[in-house]
Amino acid sequence: MFLTGLLLLTASALMVGASSPKGHNVPLEPETTQESTKSMQIDPCLMPDVYCETARVTKYGWTGNPMANGEYPYVGACATSDRTIPFGTVIEIIGYGECVVKDFTAKWVHEKHGLTIDLYSEETNQEMLNFGAKQMEIIIN
C-alpha cells in the first residue's frame, strides 16, 4: 500500500507544472481506467525481505473453547497449521486482510492440506461454507 501511494504521489508530482494547451501551469489528471490502475499496482511479494506463500484459507466459528494461547477466539485471530509460526505473528492475506496467529489447527490438517490459515469469523455457518477453502497468497510478517 505504501509503495502504491508513493508511486501515485511521485506520478502526481511529475505532472504538476506541465503546460496546458493555453500555456498555463496546471496539474494534469492522469487518465485512470481499470486497466491502467492494475498496471500501477506493485505485487508485495516481489519486495525484498517479504515472505510470501500460497496457503489454503478457511473460516471457523465459535466453539466455546479457548484457542491454544489461552484466549477466546475473536475476529482478527487465526489458527495456522504450521506450528513453527509463533503466536503473535501477523499474517496478511492478499485481497482479504490481516490476522494474528493465536491458535493451531489439528496436525492432520497440515499433513492433508499443507499450509492452512483458519480465520475466526462471526459470520453465519452458511456464509463460512460459501467462503469455503481458498488458495490465497499470504505474507508472513
Buried (B, 14 or more C-beta within 10 A) or exposed (E): EEEEEEEBEEEEEEEEEEEEEEEEEEEEEEEEEEEEEEEEEEEBBEEEEEEBBEBBBBBBEEEEEEBBEEEEBEEEBBBBBBEEBEBEBEBBBBEBEEBBBBBBBEEEBBEEBBBBBBBBBEBEEEEBEEBEEBEBBBBBE
